[in-house]
């Protein structure tokens, strides 16, 4: 649908795997009610909970419970004070499936999914735009000569005092700064590296419509090595369950994008190419397991969203350096700088891939690669 120079496109996102977009909040066992027998997590509304406890003269005891170190969880405190499941509707904001946490021996904290001002979960448009930006950057990197910028990044990574982040930002400005807006009131500016000349400002993406709480489940963290061995970690995230659907509105400023040759078809092609490159350079180097869920985009394009999805899904190091051996060496060096204790110096020779972990999770007894979704444009 077009409105003058603007084109509006509907995008439908379907989660193929659990997706986590964090709120930045981590709940301790004193901040949620865990019903292990029922496999449910109840998230209280704290003002309503305080009002409920005050009405029952339990507020002083609750304050002491919160202050005591190593005390029991919230469910135990409530039960000890005569508050049971029948009372939960008075102060619980929502409840979700405990998922993999129901079978965990060391289940404690919960990383929560982002919620809007109305309290409902949603997917920020910025998350989707970030994935699109990465895919377009990878495609652009394959169509031009960025050898000097790549060389500067490699040198900065190799130098302990180097600043590869600054060089990467410079490359990003070089990739996207393709507009030629001028300021008649300021001599010499703005230049190509100014944000006003970033052509992707011609793509605006709305936040998704609010999602239902029954779309949420708890998922653990399972790091897979190339040989297929899996290390479960006691980290549990509030995730969108597979099969969740969300809708977005893309608004394309056609004159702004025309100069860079960007339209919906270009975005789709870039996402396809990035997904293929991600599989070829990274995913295929990890052994598949019988418990892996068989999921793939059927009507749209693959896209990986959210937290916990891993370095390779969010960066363009492999597509940028078409020589995979050189790319592997670069990524390994970047990993060594960031995670010195994880022995990433072994990645090229021992594992043949870097990073040497595939970020997976479990849902309903099957393994999924974290964050995989299908995106359909209409």
C-alpha positions, 0 to 999 in steps of 0.5 A: 500500500502506497501513500505518496512517497511512502510504501507500507508493507505488512510483515508476519513473523512466525517463531520456528524456535523459542525466541528470547528478547530480554527486558533486562530484568532477572527474577530471583526465586523470591520474586515468582511462584514456582509450582513444580508439581503443576509445571507453572510459573506465576508472576505476581504484580508486586503492588497487588501482592503488597496490598493483599499481604497488607490486608492479611497483616503479612506485610511485616513478615514479607519484608523480613522474608525479602531481607533474609539471605538464603531464605526459601522461595516465595511459594514456600513463604506464602504456603507457610502463611496460609496463602494458596493457589486459590488466592493467586488471582488476587495478585498474580499478573500472569502465569506461564508454562515452566517448560524445561525448568520443571525437570531442572534440579538447579532452577533458580533465576528467570530472565524475563521477556520484554513487556510494553507499558501495558504489561503485555509481551511484544517484539520490538521493531528494532529487533527485526530491523537489526536482523534486516540490517545485518543481512543487508550489510552482509550482502553489501559487503559482497558487492564492493571492495572493502579490503582496506576496511577489512585489513584495518579490522584484522590489524586492530584485532591482532593488536592488544591495544587496537580498537576493532569496535571502532574499525567495525563502526567505520566499516558500517558507516561505509556500507550504509552511508550512501545518501548525499544529503548536504547541509546548506548552512554548514560547509563541508557537511554532513558527509557520507558517515553522518547518520543522516546519510545512512540509507536504512533510515528509509526503513521504519518498522513498528513494534509488534502487536501485543502477544498473549501470555500463553505464548510464553514458556521457560527455556534453558540454555544448551551449548552444543559443541561441533561433535554434538556434545551438549552442555546444559547451563542453569540459565532460564529465559522467558521465551516465545514458544515455537509457533507464535505469530507476530505482525509488524508494519514496515514503512519504506521511504521509497526516494530515500531507498531508491538511491541504494536500490533497496526494496522489499525484494532486496530485503528478502534476498538479503535475508535468504543469502544471509541464512544460507551463508550462516548455515554454510559457514557456521551451522553445518559444522555442528553435528545434528542430533536425533532430538533436533526439531525439524523446522524450516521456513516454508513460506517466507525467509529464515531470520534469527532474532533475540538474545542467546542466538550467538555471535555468528547469527548477529555479525557479518564476519563470515560473509565479509571475508569470502575466504573462510579460513581467513574469516575463521582466523578473524572470528577466533581472534575476536572471541579470544579478546572477548572470552579469554577463558574459553580457549578460542585459540583452539577453534581453527585447528581443533574445532574448525569453527568459531565460536565453537558452540551452537546456541540451542535450547529445548522445548517439548523434549526437542532441541532448537537453535535459539531465535530461529523464525520465519518472516513473510512479507505481504 
